């Protein structure tokens, strides 16, 4: 199996954490775009089952014997989570606010695809799936950069004020970094290096932005969900980096 055990631990742990957070607090702050699941028949039961699948899949990828079936479970879960975001996009395609949630879930989906690719015995199939995961993450990086542009003031506001030289500087720099990473990943030029640097940047978001907010306001559910999602996407990027060539 050609994948880092540390990456699997991070990706699986984040998946389990996201599922646990969602099951603890059944509100819009923790479910965010996935609250659309509530509107379908038996939505509460379906959502609970999907979160249980996310938790069990995240735990099972920690073990070599169960990593392949667990990656399939996560592919299904994050594929369905991505699809749950599509109705909002279809209803108002000109409104950008519906797109970020889709690409966040699609990033996790791409990470699960990359993990599945790493566990197969068929080298040609694994390479094709790895390429698919890379392109998926590249598209997500484009969305992440655009999101920071569209919501630039909010992005700058998330940067801790104590980090020099200032919030605007880091908001601009990370937006440019997302764009450069997206180009390198999509055209497959230094894609592994770009994906690894993207992974590092996302990890720093979790450590420098969301952990301090969790410490300051642990009662705010959105801080937990954003932290879990950031770590999940970090793990997904790590999985894709392992399959990039």
C-alpha positions as a Python dict, from the first residue, in 0.01 Angstrom:
ca = {
    (1, 'X'): (0, 0, 0),
    (2, 'X'): (168, 317, -125),
    (3, 'X'): (44, 575, 120),
    (4, 'X'): (175, 738, 436),
    (5, 'X'): (41, 598, 760),
    (6, 'X'): (53, 949, 907),
    (7, 'X'): (-164, 1080, 624),
    (8, 'X'): (-415, 800, 679),
    (9, 'X'): (-422, 870, 1051),
    (10, 'X'): (-494, 1237, 987),
    (11, 'X'): (-753, 1177, 714),
    (12, 'X'): (-929, 902, 906),
    (13, 'X'): (-920, 1087, 1236),
    (14, 'X'): (-1066, 1399, 1077),
    (15, 'X'): (-1341, 1197, 909),
    (16, 'X'): (-1438, 1042, 1243),
    (17, 'X'): (-1422, 1382, 1415),
    (18, 'X'): (-1649, 1545, 1155),
    (19, 'X'): (-1902, 1266, 1193),
    (20, 'X'): (-1897, 1285, 1572),
    (21, 'X'): (-1937, 1664, 1572),
    (22, 'X'): (-2237, 1639, 1339),
    (23, 'X'): (-2404, 1372, 1551),
    (24, 'X'): (-2345, 1571, 1870),
    (25, 'X'): (-2508, 1890, 1740),
    (26, 'X'): (-2788, 1861, 1488),
    (27, 'X'): (-2784, 2223, 1375),
    (28, 'X'): (-2698, 2431, 1067),
    (29, 'X'): (-2363, 2540, 1213),
    (30, 'X'): (-2228, 2187, 1220),
    (31, 'X'): (-2407, 2046, 916),
    (32, 'X'): (-2370, 2364, 707),
    (33, 'X'): (-2456, 2284, 341),
    (34, 'X'): (-2539, 1925, 434),
    (35, 'X'): (-2847, 2047, 618),
    (36, 'X'): (-3020, 2001, 280),
    (37, 'X'): (-3025, 1632, 367),
    (38, 'X'): (-3288, 1712, 628),
    (39, 'X'): (-3534, 1815, 358),
    (40, 'X'): (-3551, 1472, 191),
    (41, 'X'): (-3783, 1199, 321),
    (42, 'X'): (-3631, 1029, 626),
    (43, 'X'): (-3356, 1291, 612),
    (44, 'X'): (-3267, 1264, 979),
    (45, 'X'): (-3220, 888, 958),
    (46, 'X'): (-3027, 914, 632),
    (47, 'X'): (-2801, 1184, 773),
    (48, 'X'): (-2736, 980, 1085),
    (49, 'X'): (-2644, 675, 878),
    (50, 'X'): (-2409, 877, 659),
    (51, 'X'): (-2235, 1026, 961),
    (52, 'X'): (-2206, 681, 1117),
    (53, 'X'): (-2049, 565, 791),
    (54, 'X'): (-1808, 857, 801),
    (55, 'X'): (-1706, 770, 1156),
    (56, 'X'): (-1665, 398, 1093),
    (57, 'X'): (-1483, 458, 765),
    (58, 'X'): (-1247, 705, 929),
    (59, 'X'): (-1168, 460, 1206),
    (60, 'X'): (-1129, 161, 975),
    (61, 'X'): (-872, 321, 744),
    (62, 'X'): (-633, 323, 1038),
    (63, 'X'): (-583, -52, 992),
    (64, 'X'): (-417, -216, 691),
    (65, 'X'): (-669, -501, 675),
    (66, 'X'): (-970, -273, 650),
    (67, 'X'): (-832, 32, 470),
    (68, 'X'): (-959, -67, 124),
    (69, 'X'): (-1326, -133, 217),
    (70, 'X'): (-1314, 171, 445),
    (71, 'X'): (-1195, 390, 156),
    (72, 'X'): (-1496, 268, -45),
    (73, 'X'): (-1727, 369, 240),
    (74, 'X'): (-1574, 716, 247),
    (75, 'X'): (-1599, 747, -131),
    (76, 'X'): (-1972, 677, -105),
    (77, 'X'): (-2021, 911, 191),
    (78, 'X'): (-1833, 1207, 44),
    (79, 'X'): (-1980, 1143, -299),
    (80, 'X'): (-2327, 1173, -149),
    (81, 'X'): (-2226, 1477, 54),
    (82, 'X'): (-2105, 1641, -269),
    (83, 'X'): (-2431, 1556, -443),
    (84, 'X'): (-2626, 1708, -154),
    (85, 'X'): (-2473, 2044, -245),
    (86, 'X'): (-2577, 2026, -611),
    (87, 'X'): (-2945, 2129, -572),
    (88, 'X'): (-2841, 2464, -424),
    (89, 'X'): (-2605, 2524, -716),
    (90, 'X'): (-2867, 2420, -971),
    (91, 'X'): (-3129, 2648, -813),
    (92, 'X'): (-2905, 2956, -830),
    (93, 'X'): (-2600, 2885, -1050),
    (94, 'X'): (-2504, 3253, -1066),
    (95, 'X'): (-2468, 3278, -688),
    (96, 'X'): (-2118, 3177, -583),
    (97, 'X'): (-2216, 3113, -221),
    (98, 'X'): (-2346, 2766, -316),
    (99, 'X'): (-2019, 2644, -469),
    (100, 'X'): (-1764, 2642, -180),
    (101, 'X'): (-1944, 2371, 19),
    (102, 'X'): (-1955, 2143, -285),
    (103, 'X'): (-1581, 2172, -343),
    (104, 'X'): (-1504, 2120, 26),
    (105, 'X'): (-1686, 1788, 16),
    (106, 'X'): (-1541, 1707, -324),
    (107, 'X'): (-1191, 1756, -183),
    (108, 'X'): (-1266, 1487, 76),
    (109, 'X'): (-1409, 1270, -202),
    (110, 'X'): (-1086, 1314, -401),
    (111, 'X'): (-883, 1214, -96),
    (112, 'X'): (-1089, 896, -54),
    (113, 'X'): (-1038, 816, -424),
    (114, 'X'): (-663, 861, -382),
    (115, 'X'): (-661, 632, -80),
    (116, 'X'): (-856, 368, -270),
    (117, 'X'): (-610, 399, -561),
    (118, 'X'): (-321, 333, -324),
    (119, 'X'): (-468, 5, -198),
    (120, 'X'): (-529, -169, -534),
    (121, 'X'): (-311, -433, -694),
    (122, 'X'): (-381, -310, -1049),
    (123, 'X'): (-112, -49, -1116),
    (124, 'X'): (-277, 93, -1429),
    (125, 'X'): (-613, 137, -1255),
    (126, 'X'): (-445, 288, -952),
    (127, 'X'): (-261, 539, -1172),
    (128, 'X'): (-583, 638, -1349),
    (129, 'X'): (-768, 684, -1019),
    (130, 'X'): (-474, 879, -878),
    (131, 'X'): (-490, 1111, -1178),
    (132, 'X'): (-865, 1156, -1123),
    (133, 'X'): (-805, 1242, -757),
    (134, 'X'): (-533, 1491, -853),
    (135, 'X'): (-757, 1670, -1103),
    (136, 'X'): (-1039, 1677, -849),
    (137, 'X'): (-817, 1836, -585),
    (138, 'X'): (-686, 2083, -843),
    (139, 'X'): (-1041, 2197, -917),
    (140, 'X'): (-1102, 2231, -544),
    (141, 'X'): (-789, 2446, -507),
    (142, 'X'): (-931, 2679, -774),
    (143, 'X'): (-1251, 2708, -571),
    (144, 'X'): (-1061, 2769, -246),
    (145, 'X'): (-873, 3056, -408),
    (146, 'X'): (-1189, 3205, -558),
    (147, 'X'): (-1364, 3178, -224),
    (148, 'X'): (-1091, 3383, -60),
    (149, 'X'): (-1126, 3645, -335),
    (150, 'X'): (-1506, 3662, -311),
    (151, 'X'): (-1498, 3674, 68),
    (152, 'X'): (-1168, 3857, 97),
    (153, 'X'): (-1261, 4071, 396),
    (154, 'X'): (-1380, 3767, 590),
    (155, 'X'): (-1067, 3577, 489),
    (156, 'X'): (-840, 3856, 614),
    (157, 'X'): (-1040, 3870, 936),
    (158, 'X'): (-959, 3506, 1009),
    (159, 'X'): (-583, 3572, 1008),
    (160, 'X'): (-459, 3615, 1366),
    (161, 'X'): (-362, 3979, 1420),
    (162, 'X'): (-43, 3884, 1603),
    (163, 'X'): (114, 3731, 1289),
    (164, 'X'): (330, 3991, 1109),
    (165, 'X'): (324, 4170, 872),
    (166, 'X'): (-57, 4184, 874),
    (167, 'X'): (-389, 4023, 789),
    (168, 'X'): (-417, 4163, 435),
    (169, 'X'): (-68, 4038, 346),
    (170, 'X'): (-146, 3679, 447),
    (171, 'X'): (-490, 3684, 286),
    (172, 'X'): (-333, 3789, -45),
    (173, 'X'): (-42, 3548, -15),
    (174, 'X'): (-257, 3244, 60),
    (175, 'X'): (-498, 3333, -221),
    (176, 'X'): (-207, 3347, -466),
    (177, 'X'): (-75, 3021, -320),
    (178, 'X'): (-408, 2849, -387),
    (179, 'X'): (-398, 2972, -746),
    (180, 'X'): (-41, 2858, -808),
    (181, 'X'): (-110, 2521, -646),
    (182, 'X'): (-419, 2476, -862),
    (183, 'X'): (-224, 2544, -1181),
    (184, 'X'): (61, 2308, -1090),
    (185, 'X'): (-178, 2030, -988),
    (186, 'X'): (-406, 2060, -1290),
    (187, 'X'): (-126, 2077, -1551),
    (188, 'X'): (74, 1813, -1360),
    (189, 'X'): (395, 2015, -1330),
    (190, 'X'): (560, 1966, -992),
    (191, 'X'): (218, 1841, -884),
    (192, 'X'): (346, 1638, -589),
    (193, 'X'): (545, 1932, -452),
    (194, 'X'): (248, 2166, -504),
    (195, 'X'): (11, 1924, -330),
    (196, 'X'): (248, 1879, -39),
    (197, 'X'): (284, 2255, 2),
    (198, 'X'): (-94, 2287, -21),
    (199, 'X'): (-124, 2025, 253),
    (200, 'X'): (118, 2219, 471),
    (201, 'X'): (-70, 2545, 419),
    (202, 'X'): (-403, 2385, 507),
    (203, 'X'): (-248, 2230, 817),
    (204, 'X'): (-126, 2572, 924),
    (205, 'X'): (-480, 2707, 878),
    (206, 'X'): (-598, 2447, 1127),
    (207, 'X'): (-322, 2520, 1378),
    (208, 'X'): (-304, 2899, 1354),
    (209, 'X'): (-665, 2990, 1277),
    (210, 'X'): (-904, 2730, 1413),
    (211, 'X'): (-731, 2590, 1721),
    (212, 'X'): (-702, 2937, 1883),
    (213, 'X'): (-1071, 2999, 1802),
    (214, 'X'): (-1163, 2666, 1958),
    (215, 'X'): (-972, 2755, 2271),
    (216, 'X'): (-1130, 3100, 2289),
    (217, 'X'): (-1486, 2992, 2203),
    (218, 'X'): (-1536, 2616, 2245),
    (219, 'X'): (-1910, 2671, 2275),
    (220, 'X'): (-1935, 2787, 1910),
    (221, 'X'): (-2031, 2486, 1701),
    (222, 'X'): (-1909, 2636, 1375),
    (223, 'X'): (-1555, 2659, 1514),
    (224, 'X'): (-1558, 2282, 1564),
    (225, 'X'): (-1704, 2204, 1224),
    (226, 'X'): (-1463, 2440, 1044),
    (227, 'X'): (-1168, 2292, 1231),
    (228, 'X'): (-1277, 1938, 1149),
    (229, 'X'): (-1337, 2024, 784),
    (230, 'X'): (-998, 2197, 755),
    (231, 'X'): (-818, 1894, 897),
    (232, 'X'): (-1024, 1664, 673),
    (233, 'X'): (-925, 1855, 359),
    (234, 'X'): (-565, 1860, 482),
    (235, 'X'): (-572, 1481, 511),
    (236, 'X'): (-736, 1452, 169),
    (237, 'X'): (-465, 1666, 11),
    (238, 'X'): (-203, 1447, 179),
    (239, 'X'): (-365, 1137, 28),
    (240, 'X'): (-361, 1294, -318),
    (241, 'X'): (2, 1402, -276),
    (242, 'X'): (100, 1041, -216),
    (243, 'X'): (-51, 944, -553),
    (244, 'X'): (84, 1239, -754),
    (245, 'X'): (371, 1174, -995),
}
